[in-house]
Amino acid sequence: MSTVAARSIDKTPELTPESVTLRAPRSTDGMEVHDLIERCKPLDENSVYCNLLQATHFRDTSVVVEGPDGDLLGFISGYALPDRPDTLFIWQVAVSSDARGLGLGKRMLKHILERPALSEVRYLHTTVTPDNEASWGMFKSLARDLDAPIGTTVMFESDAHFQGAHDDEVLLQIGPFEIED
């Protein structure tokens, strides 16, 4: 009697920086964006409705990363400040644990900044908690790549704005910068 060894065939495509697609979100991405953010602790979760609005109203200033299998692996939401159209505020950066280490966060930021619709943007703002080393590293690296200065100030204080239930949110300001065509 002969036996044939069964082999497990891995059908999961290899994840590389080249195997993903960056694109503007679509309204149909809202629920998957919500699920991604839920998996990216300690990010603050928004309602599904909020994520639907981000994927529609803010699609020009937001981005998703789609893996080779079609799953969303990353998301950045942002918007132009209403009184300063030269300033892009980055609301949230989420990268799936499966896709970390590929440089997707900074790549998504650059993808947004390189869009023709944002050609007038010269400043990037975001808030980061003091202990979020990954975000600090990513934004400092982006500032170096843009050859732009960084400024910081506390925007939302733990006690004054969060009744002590959340760390300070530090406003990180990058700019001015020029995006080369």
C-alpha positions in Angstrom: 0.0 0.0 0.0 1.4 3.3 -1.0 0.6 6.5 0.8 0.8 10.0 -0.8 1.7 12.8 1.6 -0.8 15.6 1.5 0.7 19.0 1.1 -0.8 22.1 2.4 -1.1 24.7 -0.3 -0.9 28.2 0.9 -3.3 30.3 -1.2 -2.5 33.5 0.7 -0.6 35.9 -1.7 2.7 37.2 -0.4 2.3 40.6 1.0 5.0 43.1 -0.3 4.9 46.8 -0.8 4.5 46.1 -4.5 1.5 43.8 -4.0 -0.8 46.4 -2.5 -2.9 49.1 -4.2 -3.4 52.6 -2.8 -6.6 54.4 -3.8 -9.2 56.8 -2.7 -11.9 55.1 -0.6 -15.3 54.4 -1.9 -18.6 54.5 0.1 -18.7 50.7 0.0 -15.4 50.6 2.0 -17.1 52.2 5.1 -17.8 49.0 6.9 -14.4 47.4 6.2 -12.7 50.7 7.3 -14.7 50.4 10.5 -13.6 46.8 11.0 -9.9 47.7 10.3 -9.9 50.5 12.8 -11.5 48.2 15.4 -8.6 45.8 14.9 -6.0 48.6 15.3 -6.0 49.1 19.0 -5.7 51.6 20.6 -7.2 53.8 17.8 -10.4 55.5 18.7 -13.3 53.8 17.0 -15.8 56.0 15.1 -19.3 55.0 14.2 -19.8 53.1 10.9 -21.7 56.2 9.7 -18.6 58.4 10.4 -16.5 55.9 8.4 -19.0 56.1 5.5 -18.7 59.9 5.5 -14.9 59.6 5.6 -15.1 57.3 2.6 -17.4 59.7 0.7 -17.1 63.3 1.8 -13.4 63.1 2.6 -12.4 60.6 -0.1 -10.1 63.2 -1.8 -8.1 63.6 1.4 -8.2 60.0 2.5 -6.7 56.7 1.2 -7.1 53.0 1.6 -4.6 50.2 1.0 -6.0 47.2 -0.7 -4.2 43.9 -0.4 -3.7 41.4 -3.3 -6.8 39.5 -2.1 -8.9 42.7 -2.0 -8.9 43.1 1.8 -8.3 46.6 3.2 -5.0 46.7 5.0 -4.7 50.4 5.7 -6.6 53.6 5.9 -5.9 57.2 6.5 -8.6 59.8 7.0 -7.9 63.5 6.6 -9.4 66.8 5.6 -8.4 70.3 4.6 -8.9 72.7 7.5 -12.0 74.8 6.7 -10.2 78.1 7.4 -6.8 77.0 6.0 -7.1 75.1 2.7 -3.3 74.9 2.5 -3.4 72.6 5.6 -4.2 68.9 5.5 -5.3 67.5 8.9 -4.7 63.8 9.3 -7.4 62.4 11.5 -6.5 58.8 11.7 -3.9 56.3 10.4 -4.7 52.6 10.6 -2.5 49.8 9.3 -3.5 46.1 9.8 -1.1 44.1 11.9 -0.6 41.8 8.9 0.8 44.8 6.9 3.0 46.5 9.5 6.6 46.9 8.7 6.0 47.6 5.0 6.2 51.4 5.3 2.5 51.8 4.4 1.7 54.6 6.8 4.2 57.0 5.2 3.4 55.7 1.8 -0.3 56.5 2.3 0.5 60.0 3.5 2.7 60.7 0.4 0.0 59.2 -1.8 -2.6 61.8 -0.5 -0.1 64.7 -0.6 0.7 63.9 -4.3 -2.8 64.2 -5.5 -3.4 67.0 -7.9 -6.5 68.2 -5.9 -4.1 68.9 -3.0 -1.4 70.8 -4.9 -1.9 73.9 -2.7 -1.3 72.0 0.5 1.9 73.2 2.3 1.2 72.1 5.8 0.2 68.8 7.4 -1.3 68.7 10.9 -2.2 65.8 13.1 -2.5 65.0 16.8 -0.5 62.3 18.5 -0.4 61.1 22.1 3.1 61.6 23.7 3.7 57.8 24.0 2.7 56.8 20.5 6.3 56.2 19.3 5.2 54.6 16.0 3.2 57.6 14.9 5.9 60.1 16.1 8.5 58.1 14.1 6.4 58.0 10.9 5.6 61.7 11.0 9.2 62.7 11.8 10.3 60.5 8.9 7.8 62.2 6.6 9.0 65.6 7.7 12.6 64.6 6.8 11.5 63.3 3.4 9.7 66.6 2.8 12.6 68.6 4.1 10.1 70.4 6.3 10.2 71.7 9.9 8.1 70.2 12.7 6.3 72.2 15.4 4.4 70.8 18.4 2.0 72.1 21.0 -0.7 70.5 23.1 -4.0 70.8 21.4 -6.2 68.8 23.7 -5.2 68.4 27.3 -6.0 65.3 29.3 -7.7 67.1 32.2 -9.3 70.0 30.4 -10.7 68.1 27.4 -10.8 64.4 28.4 -11.6 64.7 32.2 -8.3 62.7 32.7 -9.6 59.7 30.8 -7.3 60.1 27.8 -3.7 61.3 27.3 -2.9 64.7 25.9 -3.2 65.1 22.2 -0.2 66.9 20.9 -0.7 68.9 17.7 2.2 68.0 15.3 2.7 70.6 12.5 4.8 69.8 9.5 5.6 72.5 7.0 5.8 74.5 5.0 6.8 72.0 2.2 6.6 71.7 -1.5 5.5 68.5 -3.3 7.4 67.9 -6.4 5.5 66.9 -9.5 
